[in-house]
Amino acid sequence: MLKTNINLEEMSQKETIEYLKESVQPEIGAIPAYLLGDPSVYEIEHKKVFLKTWLFVGHESEIPNKNDFITRDVAGYSVIISRGADGEIRGLYNMCTHRGMKLCRADAGNKSSFTCPYHGFNFKNTGDCIGVPLQKDIYGDELDKSRLGLYKIRVESYKGLLFGTWNNEAEALEDFLGEFKWYIDILAGRAEMEVLGPPQRFIIHSNWKIGADNFVGDSYHTMVTHGSIAKLGMVPSATYSKKGYQIYTENGHGLNLGTPNPDFAFPEELREEYKSNLTDKQYDILCNLKNMIGNIFPNLSFLISHTKIKGQLISNTSVRLWRPVDVDKMEVITWFLVEKNASEDWKRRSRESFVLTFSPSGIFEQDDTEVFTDITAAASGAMPLMKQLTFNYTMGLHRKPDKDFTGPGVVFDDKFTEASQRNFYRYWLDLMTK
């Protein structure tokens, strides 16, 4: 029996963690509502999840040239992601080591060095301090610039997707992704991919976990929340989203794989490129793919979707970050990815497909954001904790995994189950209670 009259704000962090162990029960499908609205949980998440795990920062195609850079938020801290003259990609804490001023205010650009706007200290894009105004006059020979280099954040890449972490003890990115790499290959490694345009950004008054939960495994909502697409004739029926597979792997990663698809919705002229980058089994999945929706723990979601544009079926590919701003607010950052070697006409039509569906003005996006905000509002304040309100995540608990699927992970033979969400919260709880 759970404790009553709980107030997490009055409890120590240790006591809150013990209550999480007691109240969060993914194995039986019991996820308390307070996880989405309690500030104490949000504070522990920042320390235990976001400062410890790998977080998405961008795509290599955003910085294709030497000295190109982008600035990104990593767990609430500004970071410069820069490709040096040597071609190496580095992550630098966007803070002058002299007095802590933010070095770079631009979102992107090309610079070999950064000058602090406070006192003028100058840093190479490798992080080395290379200039101090009036150094000999005011410091003599006492200043050791080698000790003033910018703090570096670990940055690693997989299939062009760039991730950073503040945790020097974190396992290598490829180990963290594990078996899930098999599916990322289809998403981002099927061809040489590039980001078109700057990422789109908008704010939702929602807890970040709702977005991750939605993408990691929730196809069930499609027939109701997105029911209008069946009425518009964009899909054959409201239950089309059930067909396919739900898959999860270690470390909280998961996806829904929509099949079958009688039409090939990718550029025909790139079939040989796909074959050269994918295994035969991965290529078979691509050829039969209706959609692919998933989440790389904690907060990078992705989507391959198909839409008819001017009578022709065409795919669009995007990745999106649910960046926490507060317990009840997140910034959604979305990157549109496209095959670099596709024709300009195909790229244009794929972008039209993306804008129609999952851009800020897209029909799917607006459906979802309304739901996300209402869930967060209902889960906030004292009442959900006081009444011990618990969400039901028991869908599919009775089912056995499919042993015959061609890819890795724990697989179920249709998408209407909550196994991936339970896996997400199981790993989240492990990190929160370490």
BAKOLLUM-85680 format. One record per residue (C-alpha): residue in three letters; x negated, z, y. Coordinates in steps of 0.02 Angstrom, whole numbers, padded with zeros to 5 digits, always signed. Example, Ala and Ser with C-alpha at 12.3 -4.5 7.8 and 13.67 -1.06 7.14 Angstrom:
ala-00615+00390-00225 ser-00684+00357-00053 
This chain:
met+00000+00000+00000 leu-00072-00049+00170 lys-00097+00077+00307 thr+00038+00088+00440 asn+00026+00103+00630 ile-00136+00004+00634 asn-00218-00033+00802 leu-00375-00138+00775 glu-00429-00120+00957 glu-00445+00068+00932 met-00541+00048+00769 ser-00728+00025+00752 gln-00792-00143+00692 lys-00833-00064+00524 glu-00655+00003+00507 thr-00582-00166+00556 ile-00687-00252+00423 glu-00626-00129+00293 tyr-00447-00166+00343 leu-00481-00352+00326 lys-00540-00322+00147 glu-00381-00227+00112 ser-00253-00341+00195 val-00318-00520+00175 gln-00283-00578-00003 pro-00314-00765-00027 glu-00310-00751-00218 ile-00124-00708-00215 gly-00084-00816-00064 ala-00059-00673+00061 ile-00132-00709+00235 pro-00083-00585+00372 ala-00014-00656+00535 tyr-00126-00542+00641 leu-00278-00648+00596 leu-00216-00780+00719 gly-00184-00667+00868 asp-00290-00510+00865 pro-00436-00500+00988 ser-00537-00384+00875 val-00535-00513+00735 tyr-00587-00647+00859 glu-00736-00543+00916 ile-00795-00515+00738 glu-00774-00702+00701 his-00893-00743+00842 lys-01029-00634+00768 lys-00999-00659+00583 val-00941-00840+00575 phe-00991-00941+00728 leu-01162-00864+00757 lys-01203-00878+00571 thr-01142-01047+00508 trp-01178-01230+00543 leu-01072-01300+00686 phe-01044-01482+00730 val-01125-01540+00893 gly-01107-01729+00892 his-01158-01893+00814 glu-01330-01973+00816 ser-01259-02131+00894 glu-01223-02031+01053 ile-01410-02018+01083 pro-01479-02182+01014 asn-01628-02202+01131 lys-01784-02100+01165 asn-01750-01964+01295 asp-01561-01979+01277 phe-01472-01811+01282 ile-01300-01732+01270 thr-01249-01554+01313 arg-01136-01463+01192 asp-01064-01290+01163 val-01125-01198+01008 ala-01033-01034+00978 gly-01002-01011+01164 tyr-01177-01057+01224 ser-01230-01219+01307 val-01359-01320+01211 ile-01454-01479+01256 ile-01463-01599+01109 ser-01605-01718+01150 arg-01696-01861+01063 gly-01878-01845+01113 ala-02003-01984+01146 asp-02058-01958+00966 gly-01882-01996+00904 glu-01852-01819+00843 ile-01686-01736+00885 arg-01699-01558+00951 gly-01579-01425+01007 leu-01629-01323+01161 tyr-01537-01174+01234 asn-01481-01234+01405 met-01558-01085+01496 cys-01714-01075+01601 thr-01833-00946+01530 his-01883-00889+01705 arg-01717-00816+01767 gly-01586-00883+01648 met-01513-01022+01756 lys-01422-01165+01670 leu-01546-01308+01666 cys-01433-01458+01644 arg-01254-01480+01706 ala-01230-01660+01649 asp-01132-01700+01491 ala-01252-01839+01443 gly-01396-01942+01510 asn-01576-01995+01484 lys-01714-01878+01542 ser-01887-01838+01478 ser-01886-01670+01566 phe-01767-01546+01647 thr-01796-01454+01810 cys-01714-01286+01845 pro-01606-01296+02003 tyr-01645-01113+02044 his-01835-01101+02058 gly-01891-01273+02001 phe-01973-01231+01835 asn-01990-01393+01737 phe-01969-01415+01548 lys-02008-01564+01438 asn-01867-01617+01321 thr-01969-01544+01179 gly-01938-01374+01258 asp-02115-01349+01326 cys-02134-01279+01502 ile-02239-01408+01595 gly-02222-01363+01778 val-02206-01211+01892 pro-02196-01233+02083 leu-02349-01163+02174 gln-02412-01093+02010 lys-02593-01061+02061 asp-02547-00986+02229 ile-02420-00861+02166 tyr-02474-00829+01987 gly-02661-00866+01993 asp-02725-00886+01816 glu-02607-00756+01743 leu-02458-00866+01696 asp-02457-00931+01518 lys-02334-01077+01516 ser-02346-01088+01327 arg-02245-00927+01319 leu-02107-00997+01430 gly-02041-01133+01316 leu-01854-01153+01295 tyr-01771-01067+01148 lys-01738-01190+01007 ile-01583-01196+00900 arg-01592-01268+00725 val-01520-01444+00719 glu-01498-01547+00560 ser-01407-01708+00521 tyr-01309-01781+00376 lys-01248-01963+00381 gly-01267-01962+00569 leu-01164-01803+00593 leu-01266-01676+00692 phe-01247-01489+00662 gly-01330-01340+00744 thr-01345-01156+00703 trp-01415-01003+00791 asn-01451-00925+00621 asn-01632-00949+00571 glu-01591-00880+00399 ala-01451-01004+00364 glu-01469-01116+00212 ala-01513-01299+00242 leu-01367-01404+00304 glu-01362-01511+00146 asp-01353-01354+00039 phe-01212-01286+00148 leu-01114-01448+00129 gly-01149-01450-00058 glu-01033-01557-00164 phe-00930-01597-00010 lys-01064-01723+00038 trp-00984-01843-00088 tyr-00831-01856+00024 ile-00929-01855+00188 asp-01018-02010+00122 ile-00849-02101+00122 leu-00806-02033+00294 ala-00967-02059+00390 gly-01091-02142+00271 arg-00992-02290+00203 ala-01074-02399+00336 glu-01178-02378+00492 met-01056-02287+00605 glu-01053-02263+00793 val-00953-02162+00918 leu-00857-02268+01043 gly-00842-02188+01214 pro-00866-02005+01260 pro-00772-01875+01157 gln-00595-01837+01214 arg-00564-01656+01266 phe-00407-01556+01294 ile-00352-01375+01289 ile-00220-01301+01173 his-00158-01123+01182 ser-00187-01097+00998 asn-00301-01000+00882 trp-00435-01116+00811 lys-00397-01072+00629 ile-00226-01156+00638 gly-00307-01325+00669 ala-00433-01299+00528 asp-00293-01238+00411 asn-00187-01390+00453 phe-00324-01516+00413 val-00405-01429+00265 gly-00251-01450+00156 asp-00080-01459+00239 ser+00004-01624+00199 tyr+00166-01531+00167 his+00209-01524+00353 thr+00200-01712+00373 met+00376-01750+00310 val+00453-01630+00437 thr+00335-01614+00587 his+00293-01800+00582 gly+00461-01855+00512 ser+00485-01979+00652 ile+00353-02096+00580 ala+00464-02132+00430 lys+00611-02168+00547 leu+00500-02287+00645 gly+00452-02377+00485 met+00267-02332+00498 val+00271-02260+00321 pro+00386-02300+00175 ser+00466-02127+00162 ala+00453-01948+00225 thr+00374-01891+00061 tyr+00235-02022+00062 ser+00111-01883+00106 lys+00129-01801-00066 lys+00040-01938-00163 gly-00145-01917-00191 tyr-00262-01771-00221 gln-00309-01605-00144 ile-00491-01555-00164 tyr-00597-01408-00114 thr-00778-01359-00139 glu-00887-01207-00107 asn-00911-01134+00068 gly-00732-01161+00123 his-00733-01352+00135 gly-00578-01450+00083 leu-00479-01611+00102 asn-00325-01710+00054 leu-00354-01884-00014 gly-00205-02000+00004 thr-00188-02136-00129 pro-00141-02268-00183 asn-00151-02404-00052 pro-00116-02584-00105 asp-00203-02653+00049 phe-00385-02641+00103 ala-00379-02570+00279 phe-00564-02587+00321 pro-00661-02739+00386 glu-00668-02867+00246 glu-00836-02933+00306 leu-00916-02762+00275 arg-00876-02748+00090 glu-01057-02778+00042 glu-01117-02646+00165 tyr-00994-02522+00090 lys-01053-02562-00086 ser-01235-02538-00036 asn-01201-02365+00040 leu-01078-02295-00087 thr-01079-02269-00274 asp-00958-02372-00377 lys-00841-02223-00390 gln-00846-02190-00203 tyr-00814-02374-00167 asp-00664-02373-00284 ile-00593-02225-00185 leu-00621-02317-00020 cys-00533-02474-00084 asn-00382-02371-00138 leu-00379-02255+00012 lys-00219-02224+00108 asn-00289-02080+00212 met-00419-01942+00204 ile-00391-01780+00299 gly-00506-01629+00285 asn-00607-01490+00363 ile-00791-01444+00353 phe-00799-01256+00373 pro-00772-01180+00495 asn-00697-01296+00625 leu-00744-01480+00604 ser-00594-01581+00546 phe-00594-01765+00504 leu-00470-01904+00473 ile-00464-02080+00406 ser-00290-02147+00443 his-00206-02317+00425 thr-00082-02393+00545 lys-00008-02566+00566 ile-00064-02644+00730 lys+00026-02807+00772 gly+00079-02822+00591 gln-00093-02793+00515 leu-00145-02634+00425 ile-00300-02560+00505 ser-00394-02397+00484 asn-00460-02277+00613 thr-00586-02138+00586 ser-00608-01982+00692 val-00685-01810+00686 arg-00624-01664+00790 leu-00689-01492+00835 trp-00574-01344+00859 arg-00687-01252+00983 pro-00633-01072+01011 val-00615-01024+01193 asp-00517-00863+01165 val-00412-00786+01029 asp-00263-00889+01087 lys-00351-01041+01162 met-00458-01182+01096 glu-00534-01341+01162 val-00501-01491+01050 ile-00645-01616+01055 thr-00616-01781+00965 trp-00741-01919+00925 phe-00683-02094+00877 leu-00798-02170+00746 val-00806-02353+00698 glu-00913-02466+00590 lys-01055-02527+00702 asn-01063-02698+00618 ala-00876-02733+00628 ser-00815-02868+00745 glu-00771-02821+00923 asp-00591-02872+00890 trp-00580-02755+00740 lys-00657-02612+00839 arg-00529-02639+00978 arg-00383-02637+00857 ser-00451-02485+00766 arg-00461-02394+00933 glu-00281-02444+00970 ser-00232-02367+00803 phe-00323-02206+00848 val-00246-02195+01021 leu-00072-02222+00949 thr-00090-02082+00820 phe-00219-01946+00851 ser-00276-01960+01031 pro-00210-01829+01157 ser-00063-01946+01190 gly-00041-01994+01007 ile+00122-01964+00915 phe+00042-01858+00779 glu-00063-01756+00900 gln+00083-01706+01010 asp+00185-01656+00857 asp+00046-01541+00795 thr-00002-01459+00959 glu+00175-01400+00991 val+00174-01315+00820 phe+00001-01239+00844 thr+00048-01156+01009 asp+00209-01082+00942 ile+00123-01009+00788 thr-00010-00927+00897 ala+00119-00851+01015 ala+00217-00778+00869 ala+00059-00703+00792 ser-00002-00620+00953 gly+00024-00443+01015 ala+00054-00282+00921 met+00210-00326+00822 pro+00135-00438+00684 leu+00010-00301+00640 met+00134-00158+00661 lys+00260-00244+00546 gln+00123-00309+00431 leu+00189-00486+00437 thr+00110-00596+00304 phe+00113-00784+00284 asn+00152-00859+00113 tyr+00010-00964+00043 thr+00068-00966-00139 met+00106-01153-00155 gly+00021-01221-00311 leu-00041-01054-00378 his+00038-01098-00545 arg-00054-01265-00560 lys-00211-01308-00657 pro-00347-01420-00584 asp-00362-01602-00634 lys-00518-01621-00743 asp-00518-01811-00744 phe-00539-01851-00559 thr-00690-01959-00519 gly-00763-01848-00381 pro-00833-01670-00373 gly-00746-01508-00326 val-00587-01421-00382 val-00455-01557-00384 phe-00264-01556-00393 asp-00168-01715-00430 asp-00054-01716-00279 lys-00070-01651-00101 phe+00071-01523-00098 thr-00026-01365-00138 glu-00114-01231-00033 ala-00269-01215-00141 ser-00383-01280-00003 gln-00312-01158+00124 arg-00339-01013+00003 asn-00518-01073-00023 phe-00544-01083+00166 tyr-00484-00903+00192 arg-00580-00840+00042 tyr-00745-00901+00118 trp-00693-00844+00292 leu-00660-00669+00222 asp-00828-00667+00133 leu-00917-00701+00297 met-00812-00578+00396 thr-00843-00434+00275 lys-01028-00456+00241 
